[in-house]
Amino acid sequence: MNATNALLFAAFGFLMEIAPRAFPSLFPSCGSYQYSCRALWLFVMGATQITIGVGFLALNNVGPFALRAIARTRAQIGGQLALPEPRGVTIR
């Protein structure tokens, strides 16, 4: 998957989410809950596709960008962080 595929995946999930709201006559209610199983399925699958698409973009684009920004900031500060002196551990 690449960024274009992830965007299209999320867009298709968005279309799945809004289809029952945009065309309610295609999703007749049934059962005691007065809600359509088709509409519920589209809501769940749309949310899943949006999560997968946006998650891919976050992991492959936002994550490396954040790591580069942290590295740049750390280089501007002065390199490595100062850690306390290590202490030996004795066994009693």
Buried (B, 14 or more C-beta within 10 A) or exposed (E): EEEEEBBEBBEBBBEBBEBBEEEEEEBEEEEEEEBBEBBEEBBEBBBEBBEBBBEBBEEBEEEEEEEEEEEEEEEEEEEEEEEEEEEEEEEE
